Amino acid sequence: MVGVIVTTSFIIEANKKSVEDSLKKQDKQARDRDYIALILTKAEALNHEIIKSTQIYKK
């Protein structure tokens, strides 16, 4: 009976660690997506400025 309790305890701890690792990975992926979105927003604004300045230069 004690062996079953110890084994169950190890399984619970392993599952807990697995869930914690998964949550950390999801958090990192969310931060990465936010960072990529910020970069794309800045790139789009810069592209707009380049197009605008090119049109002014052509006139």
C-alpha positions in Angstrom: 0.0 0.0 0.0 2.8 2.4 0.9 4.5 1.6 -2.5 1.3 2.6 -4.3 1.1 5.9 -2.4 4.7 6.7 -3.1 4.4 5.8 -6.8 1.2 7.8 -7.1 3.0 10.7 -5.4 5.8 10.5 -8.0 3.3 10.4 -10.8 1.5 13.5 -9.5 4.7 15.4 -9.1 5.8 14.4 -12.7 2.4 15.5 -14.1 2.6 18.8 -12.1 6.1 19.5 -13.5 4.9 18.6 -17.0 2.0 21.1 -16.7 4.2 23.8 -15.3 6.7 23.3 -18.2 3.8 23.4 -20.7 2.5 26.7 -19.2 5.9 28.3 -19.3 6.2 27.3 -23.0 2.8 28.8 -23.7 3.7 32.0 -21.9 6.9 32.2 -24.0 5.0 31.6 -27.2 2.5 34.3 -26.3 5.3 36.8 -25.6 6.9 35.8 -28.9 3.6 36.4 -30.8 3.3 39.8 -29.1 6.8 40.8 -30.0 6.3 39.7 -33.6 3.1 41.7 -33.8 4.9 44.7 -32.5 7.7 44.3 -35.1 5.1 43.9 -37.9 3.3 47.0 -36.8 6.5 49.0 -36.8 7.5 47.6 -40.2 4.1 48.5 -41.6 4.4 52.1 -40.3 7.9 52.4 -41.7 6.8 51.0 -45.0 4.0 53.6 -45.1 6.5 56.4 -44.5 8.8 55.1 -47.2 5.9 55.0 -49.7 4.8 58.5 -48.7 8.3 59.9 -49.1 8.8 58.2 -52.4 5.5 59.7 -53.7 6.7 63.2 -52.6 10.0 62.6 -54.3 8.3 61.6 -57.6 6.3 64.9 -57.7 
